[in-house]
Amino acid sequence: MKKCLSIAGSDCSGGAGIQADLKAFSANGVFGMSVITSVVAENTSRVISVFNVPAAEIENQIDAVFEDIEVDGVKLGMLPSAEIICTVCAKLSQYRPPVIVCDPVMVATSGDALTTENTLSAMKEKLFPMTDLLTPNIPEAEIISGVKIRSIDDFDTAAAEIMKMGVKNLLLKGGHFRGDCIDVLYMSEPDCHGNDNISFCAPHIDSPNTHGTGCTLSSAITANLAKGADMSSAVESAKKYVTEAIENSFTVGKGHSPVNHFYDYYGLKGIY
């Protein structure tokens, strides 16, 4: 069995962050491990507090995993400070995992900020050039690129700016738009069919149960890449998984409920 590591923040309510990543890893057939970068007191409605783990302890967690277990893929989530970004990048440069997927978590589904102001330059300089895939949503892509994205027509402009930062592959997620959910994968090298960008479309699901969708998608992509899928196939399969996890979700809490990571595992698909 392939083994994947999530380096991210935790969500005590179980819908996003490390908790969502481990569920998505398991549901997509890989063994999941975790390094916690920040302890977030949050629920489906709000973020109450954020406690960042000391950089030395993050180093220890990473060492503990890599010195004992072969890691086939790494998913990066909430890296809330420049110091933590530099620490993680240094360790990944040391251990060189074959797959690195980065979900640049900056804002929670509730709208609360999860990173400090000085993280963006560290992401651009240290993190982005070493990742195999970057998966920002529209608000995150706007922050990173400096381009206002009002429609799908603005994707190409924003993507061009982000790719200049050394990003190898970029998945711009269009879930914040009304109508069908269109995500676009931009690749620095064309695929076997000569395509350097591919659009993935899924019907809009009228559901408030979207807590942790970004974490879940990036973790599912990581799992697929670790198992040997090519980039476009990994994204396509992961997007289908997340869409069905939203379709088969159920209410947890008073705000944005999480997706149902194991909708198909128990043979209970469609009954919620």
N, C-alpha and C positions, 0 to 999 in steps of 0.2 A: 504494500500500500504506500502511495506517495504521502509525503508529510509536508504540511504547510504551516508557516508561522505568521501570526498577526502581531504587529507592533503598533499599538493603538491605545486609546483611552478606554476606560470601562464605563458601562451604563448600568447602574444598580437596578434599574427597572427592567433590564433584560432585553430591550428592543433594538439597541444599536451598539456601536463600538465592539469591544472584544467579545461580548456575549453574542452579538449577531454574527460576528465573524466565525466563531467556533461552531455555531449552528449551521451556517452556510457551508463551511468546510465539510462537516459531517454529512450534510444532505447531498453534497456533491462528490462524496466518495473518497475523501482524503482524511488523514489523521491531522487534527488541529492542535496547535500549540500557541502560547501567547506570551507577549512581553507587554506589561502595562506601563504606559507613559504618564497617565493622569487618571486620578480617581474622580469621576464626575458624579455629583449628587444630582440626578435628574430623573424625571418621569415623563409621561406622555404629554405633559402640558408645559413644563418649564425646567430650566436649569437653575438649581439652587446654589451650588458652589462647585468650584474646580480646584483640586489639589494636585499639583504637578509632582510626580515622583522624582526624587533627586537623580541627577544624571549618572552618578556612580552606581546607583542601584539598577538603573536601566542597563548599564554596561554589564553588570553582574548577571542579570536575567538573560541577556543575549548570549553571553559566554556560556551560561549553564545549558542552554539549548544546543548551541553549535558544537560545543566540545564533546557532546554525547550522542547527538542525533543528526543524521543527514537531512538537511533541509532542501526540499525540492522547489519551494516557492515561498516568497515573502510578500505579504500584503501590509502596506503602510497606511495607517489611518491618522488619528489625531496626534500630531507632533507639535505641542503647544508653545514652544519657545525656540529661539535660535540655538541656545545651548543644547537642547535635546535633539534638534535636527542635526547639529554637527556631531554629537555623540553617536547617533544612530548611523549616520553616513560613514563615520570612521570605522565602526564595527562591520558594516556591510562591505566596505572596501577590504577589510581584513579577511572576511569569510567568503565573500563572492558567491552568494547564492545564484543559481541559474536563472531565476525569474524574480523580478521585483515589480509589483504593481502598486502605484501610489494613488490613494484617494485623498486629495488635499482638503481634509476636513477643516473648515473654518467657522461654519455656522451650523447650529443644531436645527433640526426640523422645526422646533418651536420658535426659531428666529434668534436665539441667544448666541452671542459670540463665544467661540471656544479656543481662540488663539490670541496671542498678544500682537501688537503692531509690528514688532521687529522680526517676525518670522518670515515674511514674504521674501525679503532679500536673501535669507539663508536658503529658502526653498529653491529660488531661482539659481543661485550660485552653486549649491552643494547637492541638492536632492534631485532636481529634475533631470540633469544629465546622466544620472546613474539608474534611472528607472526605465523599465521596458514598456510600461504603459501608465499614462496619467489619465485620471477619470473625473474631471471636474464637472459639477453641474453649472447651470447658467450663472448664478450669483458668484460662484467661485471663479469661473472663467472670466467674468468681467473684472474681478479684482486682479487676477493674474495678468490678463492681457491689456487692461486699460481700455478695452473696447466695450461700448454699450451694445448689448445684444437684445434687440427688440423683436427679432423674428429669426427664423431659420436662415434667412438670407445673410445674416450677419455672422453666421458660424465660420465661414471661410476666412473672413478678416481676422476674427479673434484667434482662430486656429493658426493662421500664418504667424501672428505675433508670438504665440506660445511655443510653436515649433522652433522659432529662432533661439529659444532658451536652451536648446540641446535635447528637447524631448524627442524620443525615438518614435513613439506611437501615442496618439491622443484620442480619447473617447469623450466627445462633447455630448452631454446628456440634456435632452430637451424636455424633460418631464415637467418643467415649470410653465411651459406653454399650454394654452388651451388646445383641445383637439387631440389628434393622435400623437402619441409619444414617439418622437423621432430622435434617435441618437446617431451621431456621425463619427465613424472611426477614420482618423487621418494617420497615414503611415509614412515614415520617412523613406522606406523602400517599397516599391510596388509589389503586390502579391503575385502569385503564379499566373493570374489572369491579366496582369498589367494595371490593376487598380491601385491608386494611392489613397482613395477614400471610399468608404462604403457606408450607406445609410441603412439603419435598422429601424423598422416601424412597428409599433404595437398599438392596438386600440387603447384610447383613454379609458381608464376604469374609474368610475365615479365612487371613490372610496376615500375616507379620511385615514385609512390604515396604511400609512406610508412611512412610519417611523423606522429609521434604519435601512431604507431602501438602498442608499448609496453604499453603505458598509456591506450590505448583503451582495449587491451586484459585483463590487470589486473583489470580494472574497470568492465568489463563485467563478469569476474570470481567472483568478489566481489558481484555484483548484483545477480548472480545465487546462490551463497552460502547463501546470505541473504534471498533468497526466499525458501531455504530449500534443494537445490540440494546437493548431496554428492560431494566429491572433484573431482572425475574423470568425473562425468557428468557435473559439473560446468565448468571444463576446456574444455571438448569436445564441449560443446555448445558455449562457448566463442570463441574458435578457429574457429569454423564454421562461427560465426558472423564476425570476423575480416577478414577471407579469402574472404567472400562475400563483405565486405566493401571495400577491395582493388580491387576486380574484378569490382566493380561498381563505382570506384572513378572517379574524373574528375580533370582537371588541375587548380590549384590555385597557382599563383606565378611562380617564375623562377627556383626553386630548387626542393626539394622533396615535392610534394604536399601531403596534408593529405588524410586519408581514408574518405570514404563517410559514416558517422555514421548513417545516416537516409535513406540508400539506399532502404529499403523496406517500410518505413513509408508512403511515399507519393504515393506508387504504381507506382514508376518510375524505378523499377529495370531493369537494362540492357540497358537503353537508352543513357547513357552518352558517 
